[in-house]
Amino acid sequence: MFISAFAKLFWNPVERQFEITLSCLTPIVNLPIFPLRIRTLPGIISEKQVMKKIFRSFAGLNKPGGLLAFSGLLPLFMLAHFGHHLVNSLPVPLLPMIRQDFGLDYTQSGLLISAFTLSYGLSQFPAGWLADRVGPRILLAIGISGVAIAGLLVGLSQTYGILLICLVAMGIAGGGYHPAAPPLISAAVEPKNRGRAMGLHMAGGSAPFFLAPLIAVALASLWGWRGTFIALSVPTILFGVGIYVVLGRRLKASADEFAAAASAEREKCAPRRNFHQLAPFIIISTFAHAVTFCMVAFVPLYLVDRFGLSKEAAAAFLSIFYSAGLWASLLGGMLSDRLGGVPVVLTVCFITGPVIYLLNFMPAAVGVAGIMFVLGICNYIRTPVSETFIVSQTGEKNRSTVLGIYYFSNIEGGGVLTPVMGFLIDRYGFHTSFSIAGATVALLFLICWAWLRVGRSQ
């Protein structure tokens, strides 16, 4: 009931935002380089009534039970995803304040972000292996309460070294959530609705990244960046314990339902394993995510140093990027169900490289806001589509393990590239660094596109 009421309250603004975005992106999507079915899509959904039907049907608002029509557990997983990211979304928007407090340069600032992302990425693979063997509930709980405990210690840290250690602990604690959640979600829904279910789950995890810059700026203006970590970590610890208890009851009550769903899935939709499809798909998806992540990490500093924005205003700009997650992940899931994963991911990865390069030519902060919005759309369309494709290409016994490899590459790439980007900015400036990032994404897109074409014929 709460989830359905929340969706109904905020769905009209989301629809209006999508209308504006669609009108801006239609000229780009109509370029002849895109497949015909991609180019014709804006025309199909541009009619207002059609768009409303698609999105309201997608969210389950026209059906009894709302989101519960997918599964009684899906709203719970959306809340769990929200709790998982509530605290670990704080370091980037608060980075300008942390930098000033400790007197850091760009390289040291990038190392703070990579301290979390490297440990977060490294823990994905062993956590995925563990989830396949001991079950997901304890990993999900640690991914919420464990992250919040580390966030509380971040708020209490007084030296740069202790801060790095606490961020590493936060990454390790959070590594089990993502490899564990998608297999449970995929078992709870029909294969034809899997993309939409992943999109709804992603929307739950996107909300903290949208809200964190706004909440963090407001709290930091009162209590500083340390007080912000403490204020949000304490209730999240309790929330994680509550999720653990409630999820245990719901999983026990739904055990037979999950077993039947998993059996039906094996009978109806046996995975089609093709290394030459899966490998390049994971490579381009994870690399585009990693480059986007390290670029976004430095945008607040870029706005402060180039355009003279205040640290609070620069941090709030991150909400523009993450706002796309409130609806673009839903769109990505819908596109995945209708068009398949490969053409959708290739399209958004093709757009990502040139858009990053265009950051160099923005004459004012409002232009950077537009770039951030487009990058957010690409990122949040790509993620649920990638999850859905990987689930469809892997077997039940090793699904969490492969997802662990995907998230390991996804997050570890960002952790490695963030200090590299900081070094490039210190050495060559923002213009050259942005140019290198955009060109690298474009080059790898061409390589993986050719590899996928070869794999399709095998």
TORDREN-400966 format. One record per residue (C-alpha): residue number from 1; residue in one letter; x, z, y. Coordinates in nm, 2 decimals, always signed. Layout:
N
   pos   code        X        Z        Y
   NUM      a        X        Z        Y
...
***
This chain:
458
   pos   code        X        Z        Y
     1      m    +0.00    +0.00    +0.00
     2      f    +0.28    +0.09    +0.24
     3      i    +0.47    -0.23    +0.17
     4      s    +0.16    -0.45    +0.22
     5      a    +0.06    -0.27    +0.54
     6      f    +0.42    -0.31    +0.67
     7      a    +0.42    -0.68    +0.59
     8      k    +0.08    -0.74    +0.76
     9      l    +0.19    -0.56    +1.07
    10      f    +0.51    -0.76    +1.12
    11      w    +0.42    -1.10    +0.96
    12      n    +0.28    -1.27    +1.27
    13      p    +0.60    -1.22    +1.48
    14      v    +0.80    -1.35    +1.18
    15      e    +0.58    -1.66    +1.16
    16      r    +0.63    -1.73    +1.54
    17      q    +1.00    -1.68    +1.50
    18      f    +1.01    -1.93    +1.22
    19      e    +0.81    -2.18    +1.42
    20      i    +1.07    -2.17    +1.70
    21      t    +1.36    -2.20    +1.46
    22      l    +1.20    -2.49    +1.27
    23      s    +1.16    -2.69    +1.59
    24      c    +1.53    -2.63    +1.68
    25      l    +1.66    -2.72    +1.34
    26      t    +1.45    -3.02    +1.26
    27      p    +1.68    -3.27    +1.45
    28      i    +1.97    -3.14    +1.25
    29      v    +1.80    -3.16    +0.91
    30      n    +1.67    -3.51    +0.98
    31      l    +2.03    -3.65    +0.98
    32      p    +2.07    -3.91    +0.71
    33      i    +2.35    -3.72    +0.54
    34      f    +2.09    -3.48    +0.39
    35      p    +1.88    -3.57    +0.08
    36      l    +1.54    -3.72    +0.14
    37      r    +1.35    -3.42    +0.00
    38      i    +1.54    -3.19    +0.24
    39      r    +1.47    -3.42    +0.54
    40      t    +1.10    -3.44    +0.47
    41      l    +1.06    -3.07    +0.43
    42      p    +1.02    -2.98    +0.81
    43      g    +0.74    -3.24    +0.84
    44      i    +0.56    -3.08    +0.55
    45      i    +0.57    -2.73    +0.68
    46      s    +0.56    -2.80    +1.06
    47      e    +0.18    -2.78    +1.07
    48      k    +0.09    -2.43    +1.17
    49      q    -0.18    -2.37    +0.91
    50      v    +0.03    -2.51    +0.63
    51      m    +0.32    -2.28    +0.73
    52      k    +0.09    -1.98    +0.74
    53      k    -0.04    -2.05    +0.39
    54      i    +0.31    -2.10    +0.25
    55      f    +0.45    -1.78    +0.40
    56      r    +0.15    -1.56    +0.35
    57      s    +0.12    -1.68    -0.01
    58      f    +0.49    -1.62    -0.05
    59      a    +0.46    -1.26    +0.06
    60      g    +0.15    -1.20    -0.14
    61      l    -0.06    -1.12    +0.16
    62      n    -0.35    -1.34    +0.05
    63      k    -0.36    -1.18    -0.30
    64      p    -0.49    -0.84    -0.42
    65      g    -0.22    -0.58    -0.42
    66      g    +0.00    -0.78    -0.18
    67      l    +0.36    -0.76    -0.29
    68      l    +0.25    -0.57    -0.60
    69      a    +0.13    -0.90    -0.74
    70      f    +0.49    -0.97    -0.83
    71      s    +0.57    -0.64    -0.99
    72      g    +0.50    -0.27    -0.93
    73      l    +0.88    -0.22    -0.92
    74      l    +0.96    -0.49    -0.67
    75      p    +0.86    -0.29    -0.36
    76      l    +1.07    +0.00    -0.50
    77      f    +1.37    -0.23    -0.53
    78      m    +1.32    -0.35    -0.17
    79      l    +1.33    +0.01    -0.05
    80      a    +1.63    +0.08    -0.27
    81      h    +1.81    -0.22    -0.12
    82      f    +1.73    -0.09    +0.23
    83      g    +1.88    +0.25    +0.15
    84      h    +2.19    +0.09    -0.01
    85      h    +2.28    -0.09    +0.31
    86      l    +2.16    +0.16    +0.57
    87      v    +2.49    +0.33    +0.61
    88      n    +2.74    +0.06    +0.50
    89      s    +2.60    -0.17    +0.77
    90      l    +2.73    +0.06    +1.05
    91      p    +3.11    -0.01    +1.06
    92      v    +3.08    -0.35    +1.22
    93      p    +2.85    -0.27    +1.51
    94      l    +3.04    +0.05    +1.58
    95      l    +3.38    -0.12    +1.56
    96      p    +3.44    -0.16    +1.94
    97      m    +3.38    +0.22    +1.98
    98      i    +3.61    +0.30    +1.69
    99      r    +3.87    +0.07    +1.82
   100      q    +3.87    +0.24    +2.16
   101      d    +3.87    +0.59    +2.01
   102      f    +4.18    +0.52    +1.79
   103      g    +4.35    +0.26    +2.02
   104      l    +4.35    -0.02    +1.76
   105      d    +4.46    -0.38    +1.78
   106      y    +4.27    -0.67    +1.62
   107      t    +4.47    -0.65    +1.29
   108      q    +4.41    -0.27    +1.26
   109      s    +4.04    -0.32    +1.34
   110      g    +4.01    -0.59    +1.08
   111      l    +4.18    -0.36    +0.83
   112      l    +3.91    -0.10    +0.88
   113      i    +3.64    -0.36    +0.78
   114      s    +3.85    -0.48    +0.49
   115      a    +3.91    -0.12    +0.36
   116      f    +3.54    -0.12    +0.28
   117      t    +3.49    -0.48    +0.17
   118      l    +3.80    -0.49    -0.05
   119      s    +3.70    -0.18    -0.24
   120      y    +3.33    -0.29    -0.24
   121      g    +3.43    -0.62    -0.39
   122      l    +3.68    -0.49    -0.64
   123      s    +3.42    -0.25    -0.78
   124      q    +3.15    -0.52    -0.84
   125      f    +3.30    -0.66    -1.16
   126      p    +3.36    -0.33    -1.35
   127      a    +3.02    -0.21    -1.22
   128      g    +2.85    -0.52    -1.35
   129      w    +3.02    -0.47    -1.69
   130      l    +2.91    -0.11    -1.69
   131      a    +2.55    -0.20    -1.60
   132      d    +2.52    -0.43    -1.90
   133      r    +2.61    -0.13    -2.12
   134      v    +2.48    +0.20    -1.97
   135      g    +2.18    +0.08    -1.77
   136      p    +2.13    +0.04    -1.40
   137      r    +1.95    +0.35    -1.27
   138      i    +2.26    +0.57    -1.22
   139      l    +2.45    +0.28    -1.06
   140      l    +2.16    +0.22    -0.82
   141      a    +2.14    +0.59    -0.72
   142      i    +2.52    +0.61    -0.66
   143      g    +2.49    +0.29    -0.46
   144      i    +2.26    +0.47    -0.22
   145      s    +2.35    +0.84    -0.22
   146      g    +2.72    +0.78    -0.30
   147      v    +2.76    +0.54    -0.01
   148      a    +2.58    +0.79    +0.22
   149      i    +2.81    +1.08    +0.12
   150      a    +3.11    +0.86    +0.20
   151      g    +2.94    +0.77    +0.53
   152      l    +2.91    +1.14    +0.61
   153      l    +3.28    +1.18    +0.55
   154      v    +3.35    +0.89    +0.78
   155      g    +3.16    +1.07    +1.06
   156      l    +3.38    +1.38    +1.00
   157      s    +3.71    +1.19    +0.99
   158      q    +3.96    +1.27    +1.27
   159      t    +4.25    +1.03    +1.19
   160      y    +4.28    +0.66    +1.13
   161      g    +4.42    +0.72    +0.78
   162      i    +4.14    +0.95    +0.67
   163      l    +3.89    +0.70    +0.81
   164      l    +4.04    +0.42    +0.59
   165      i    +4.02    +0.64    +0.28
   166      c    +3.65    +0.72    +0.35
   167      l    +3.57    +0.36    +0.39
   168      v    +3.74    +0.28    +0.06
   169      a    +3.53    +0.55    -0.11
   170      m    +3.22    +0.40    +0.05
   171      g    +3.30    +0.06    -0.11
   172      i    +3.37    +0.20    -0.45
   173      a    +3.04    +0.40    -0.45
   174      g    +2.84    +0.09    -0.35
   175      g    +2.98    -0.15    -0.60
   176      g    +2.71    -0.10    -0.87
   177      y    +2.40    -0.19    -0.68
   178      h    +2.40    -0.57    -0.66
   179      p    +2.51    -0.64    -1.02
   180      a    +2.24    -0.41    -1.16
   181      a    +1.93    -0.50    -0.95
   182      p    +1.88    -0.88    -1.00
   183      p    +1.86    -0.87    -1.38
   184      l    +1.59    -0.61    -1.36
   185      i    +1.40    -0.81    -1.10
   186      s    +1.43    -1.14    -1.29
   187      a    +1.29    -0.97    -1.60
   188      a    +0.99    -0.84    -1.41
   189      v    +0.87    -1.18    -1.27
   190      e    +0.79    -1.52    -1.41
   191      p    +1.08    -1.77    -1.39
   192      k    +0.88    -1.99    -1.15
   193      n    +0.85    -1.70    -0.90
   194      r    +1.21    -1.57    -0.95
   195      g    +1.35    -1.72    -0.63
   196      r    +1.07    -1.57    -0.42
   197      a    +1.12    -1.23    -0.58
   198      m    +1.50    -1.25    -0.51
   199      g    +1.41    -1.35    -0.15
   200      l    +1.18    -1.05    -0.10
   201      h    +1.45    -0.82    -0.25
   202      m    +1.70    -0.97    -0.01
   203      a    +1.47    -0.91    +0.29
   204      g    +1.47    -0.54    +0.20
   205      g    +1.85    -0.54    +0.22
   206      s    +1.86    -0.75    +0.53
   207      a    +1.65    -0.51    +0.74
   208      p    +1.93    -0.24    +0.78
   209      f    +2.17    -0.50    +0.91
   210      f    +1.91    -0.61    +1.16
   211      l    +1.82    -0.25    +1.26
   212      a    +2.17    -0.10    +1.24
   213      p    +2.32    -0.25    +1.56
   214      l    +2.01    -0.14    +1.76
   215      i    +1.99    +0.21    +1.61
   216      a    +2.37    +0.25    +1.61
   217      v    +2.39    +0.17    +1.98
   218      a    +2.11    +0.40    +2.07
   219      l    +2.25    +0.69    +1.87
   220      a    +2.61    +0.63    +1.97
   221      s    +2.52    +0.65    +2.33
   222      l    +2.39    +1.00    +2.27
   223      w    +2.63    +1.14    +1.99
   224      g    +2.91    +0.89    +1.97
   225      w    +3.00    +0.68    +1.66
   226      r    +3.08    +0.98    +1.45
   227      g    +2.74    +1.14    +1.52
   228      t    +2.57    +0.81    +1.43
   229      f    +2.73    +0.81    +1.08
   230      i    +2.63    +1.17    +1.02
   231      a    +2.27    +1.13    +1.15
   232      l    +2.20    +0.84    +0.92
   233      s    +2.40    +0.95    +0.62
   234      v    +2.22    +1.29    +0.56
   235      p    +1.86    +1.15    +0.51
   236      t    +2.00    +0.86    +0.31
   237      i    +2.16    +1.10    +0.06
   238      l    +1.82    +1.26    +0.00
   239      f    +1.65    +0.92    -0.02
   240      g    +1.89    +0.81    -0.29
   241      v    +1.81    +1.11    -0.50
   242      g    +1.44    +1.04    -0.45
   243      i    +1.48    +0.68    -0.56
   244      y    +1.66    +0.79    -0.87
   245      v    +1.37    +1.02    -0.97
   246      v    +1.10    +0.77    -0.89
   247      l    +1.27    +0.48    -1.05
   248      g    +1.32    +0.68    -1.37
   249      r    +0.95    +0.74    -1.40
   250      r    +0.86    +0.39    -1.31
   251      l    +1.11    +0.24    -1.55
   252      k    +0.99    +0.47    -1.83
   253      a    +0.63    +0.37    -1.77
   254      s    +0.72    +0.00    -1.75
   255      a    +0.96    -0.01    -2.05
   256      d    +0.71    -0.21    -2.27
   257      e    +0.64    -0.44    -1.98
   258      f    +1.00    -0.52    -1.92
   259      a    +1.07    -0.57    -2.29
   260      a    +0.78    -0.82    -2.31
   261      a    +0.89    -1.00    -2.00
   262      a    +1.24    -1.03    -2.12
   263      s    +1.12    -1.17    -2.46
   264      a    +0.90    -1.42    -2.29
   265      e    +1.19    -1.52    -2.06
   266      r    +1.42    -1.59    -2.36
   267      e    +1.15    -1.81    -2.52
   268      k    +1.05    -2.01    -2.21
   269      c    +1.36    -2.04    -2.02
   270      a    +1.68    -2.04    -2.22
   271      p    +1.98    -2.06    -1.99
   272      r    +2.16    -2.39    -1.95
   273      r    +2.53    -2.30    -1.94
   274      n    +2.75    -2.56    -1.76
   275      f    +3.08    -2.44    -1.63
   276      h    +3.13    -2.75    -1.41
   277      q    +2.80    -2.66    -1.23
   278      l    +2.84    -2.28    -1.22
   279      a    +3.21    -2.26    -1.11
   280      p    +3.20    -2.49    -0.80
   281      f    +2.86    -2.34    -0.71
   282      i    +3.00    -1.99    -0.71
   283      i    +3.32    -2.10    -0.53
   284      i    +3.15    -2.27    -0.23
   285      s    +2.88    -2.01    -0.20
   286      t    +3.12    -1.71    -0.20
   287      f    +3.37    -1.88    +0.02
   288      a    +3.11    -1.97    +0.29
   289      h    +2.99    -1.61    +0.27
   290      a    +3.34    -1.47    +0.31
   291      v    +3.43    -1.68    +0.61
   292      t    +3.09    -1.61    +0.78
   293      f    +3.14    -1.24    +0.72
   294      c    +3.49    -1.22    +0.87
   295      m    +3.38    -1.43    +1.17
   296      v    +3.08    -1.20    +1.23
   297      a    +3.30    -0.89    +1.21
   298      f    +3.50    -1.01    +1.52
   299      v    +3.21    -1.14    +1.72
   300      p    +3.15    -0.81    +1.91
   301      l    +3.52    -0.80    +2.00
   302      y    +3.50    -1.17    +2.10
   303      l    +3.21    -1.10    +2.33
   304      v    +3.38    -0.79    +2.49
   305      d    +3.71    -0.97    +2.55
   306      r    +3.60    -1.32    +2.65
   307      f    +3.26    -1.26    +2.83
   308      g    +3.31    -0.91    +2.95
   309      l    +3.01    -0.76    +2.77
   310      s    +2.99    -0.39    +2.72
   311      k    +3.07    -0.25    +2.38
   312      e    +2.70    -0.15    +2.33
   313      a    +2.57    -0.50    +2.43
   314      a    +2.82    -0.67    +2.21
   315      a    +2.72    -0.46    +1.91
   316      a    +2.36    -0.53    +1.96
   317      f    +2.43    -0.91    +1.93
   318      l    +2.48    -0.85    +1.56
   319      s    +2.10    -0.80    +1.53
   320      i    +2.06    -1.17    +1.61
   321      f    +2.26    -1.27    +1.30
   322      y    +2.08    -1.02    +1.07
   323      s    +1.73    -1.09    +1.21
   324      a    +1.74    -1.41    +1.00
   325      g    +1.74    -1.20    +0.69
   326      l    +1.39    -1.08    +0.76
   327      w    +1.25    -1.42    +0.69
   328      a    +1.52    -1.67    +0.60
   329      s    +1.58    -1.50    +0.26
   330      l    +1.21    -1.55    +0.19
   331      l    +1.24    -1.92    +0.29
   332      g    +1.55    -1.95    +0.07
   333      g    +1.37    -1.81    -0.23
   334      m    +1.08    -2.05    -0.18
   335      l    +1.32    -2.35    -0.15
   336      s    +1.50    -2.24    -0.46
   337      d    +1.18    -2.24    -0.66
   338      r    +1.08    -2.58    -0.52
   339      l    +1.41    -2.78    -0.49
   340      g    +1.66    -2.60    -0.71
   341      g    +1.97    -2.40    -0.62
   342      v    +2.24    -2.67    -0.58
   343      p    +2.09    -2.89    -0.31
   344      v    +1.98    -2.59    -0.10
   345      v    +2.32    -2.42    -0.11
   346      l    +2.51    -2.74    -0.05
   347      t    +2.30    -2.81    +0.26
   348      v    +2.35    -2.47    +0.42
   349      c    +2.73    -2.47    +0.33
   350      f    +2.76    -2.81    +0.49
   351      i    +2.61    -2.67    +0.81
   352      t    +2.82    -2.36    +0.82
   353      g    +3.17    -2.52    +0.89
   354      p    +3.07    -2.72    +1.20
   355      v    +2.86    -2.43    +1.34
   356      i    +3.16    -2.19    +1.32
   357      y    +3.37    -2.45    +1.51
   358      l    +3.11    -2.48    +1.78
   359      l    +3.18    -2.12    +1.88
   360      n    +3.47    -2.25    +2.07
   361      f    +3.25    -2.44    +2.31
   362      m    +2.99    -2.18    +2.40
   363      p    +3.02    -2.13    +2.78
   364      a    +2.82    -1.80    +2.78
   365      a    +2.71    -1.52    +2.56
   366      v    +2.37    -1.68    +2.51
   367      g    +2.54    -1.97    +2.33
   368      v    +2.71    -1.73    +2.10
   369      a    +2.37    -1.58    +2.03
   370      g    +2.24    -1.92    +1.92
   371      i    +2.54    -1.97    +1.69
   372      m    +2.49    -1.63    +1.54
   373      f    +2.13    -1.71    +1.47
   374      v    +2.20    -2.03    +1.29
   375      l    +2.48    -1.87    +1.08
   376      g    +2.24    -1.59    +0.99
   377      i    +1.98    -1.85    +0.87
   378      c    +2.25    -2.02    +0.65
   379      n    +2.37    -1.69    +0.51
   380      y    +2.03    -1.55    +0.42
   381      i    +1.90    -1.87    +0.27
   382      r    +2.22    -1.91    +0.06
   383      t    +2.23    -1.56    -0.09
   384      p    +1.89    -1.54    -0.28
   385      v    +1.93    -1.90    -0.39
   386      s    +2.27    -1.82    -0.54
   387      e    +2.14    -1.52    -0.72
   388      t    +1.85    -1.71    -0.87
   389      f    +2.07    -2.00    -0.98
   390      i    +2.33    -1.77    -1.15
   391      v    +2.05    -1.58    -1.33
   392      s    +1.91    -1.91    -1.46
   393      q    +2.26    -2.02    -1.58
   394      t    +2.36    -1.70    -1.77
   395      g    +2.25    -1.52    -2.08
   396      e    +2.08    -1.18    -2.07
   397      k    +2.37    -1.00    -2.23
   398      n    +2.63    -1.10    -1.97
   399      r    +2.41    -1.16    -1.67
   400      s    +2.52    -0.85    -1.48
   401      t    +2.88    -0.92    -1.56
   402      v    +2.86    -1.27    -1.41
   403      l    +2.68    -1.14    -1.11
   404      g    +2.95    -0.88    -1.08
   405      i    +3.21    -1.17    -1.07
   406      y    +3.00    -1.34    -0.81
   407      y    +2.97    -1.04    -0.58
   408      f    +3.33    -0.95    -0.64
   409      s    +3.43    -1.30    -0.51
   410      n    +3.16    -1.28    -0.24
   411      i    +3.27    -0.95    -0.09
   412      e    +3.64    -0.95    -0.18
   413      g    +3.69    -1.28    -0.01
   414      g    +3.55    -1.13    +0.31
   415      g    +3.78    -0.83    +0.27
   416      v    +4.09    -1.04    +0.23
   417      l    +4.00    -1.29    +0.51
   418      t    +3.91    -1.03    +0.77
   419      p    +4.26    -0.90    +0.83
   420      v    +4.39    -1.26    +0.81
   421      m    +4.15    -1.36    +1.08
   422      g    +4.26    -1.06    +1.28
   423      f    +4.62    -1.17    +1.25
   424      l    +4.54    -1.53    +1.35
   425      i    +4.35    -1.40    +1.66
   426      d    +4.64    -1.18    +1.76
   427      r    +4.88    -1.46    +1.71
   428      y    +4.70    -1.78    +1.82
   429      g    +4.37    -1.67    +1.99
   430      f    +4.01    -1.71    +1.91
   431      h    +3.99    -2.09    +1.96
   432      t    +4.25    -2.18    +1.70
   433      s    +4.13    -1.92    +1.46
   434      f    +3.76    -2.04    +1.48
   435      s    +3.88    -2.40    +1.43
   436      i    +4.08    -2.31    +1.12
   437      a    +3.78    -2.12    +0.97
   438      g    +3.54    -2.41    +1.03
   439      a    +3.77    -2.68    +0.90
   440      t    +3.85    -2.48    +0.58
   441      v    +3.48    -2.43    +0.50
   442      a    +3.42    -2.81    +0.55
   443      l    +3.72    -2.90    +0.33
   444      l    +3.61    -2.68    +0.05
   445      f    +3.26    -2.80    +0.07
   446      l    +3.38    -3.16    +0.01
   447      i    +3.59    -3.05    -0.29
   448      c    +3.30    -2.85    -0.45
   449      w    +3.05    -3.12    -0.38
   450      a    +3.26    -3.37    -0.57
   451      w    +3.31    -3.12    -0.85
   452      l    +2.94    -3.07    -0.88
   453      r    +2.87    -3.44    -0.90
   454      v    +3.12    -3.47    -1.19
   455      g    +2.97    -3.16    -1.36
   456      r    +2.62    -3.31    -1.33
   457      s    +2.72    -3.61    -1.55
   458      q    +2.87    -3.39    -1.82
***
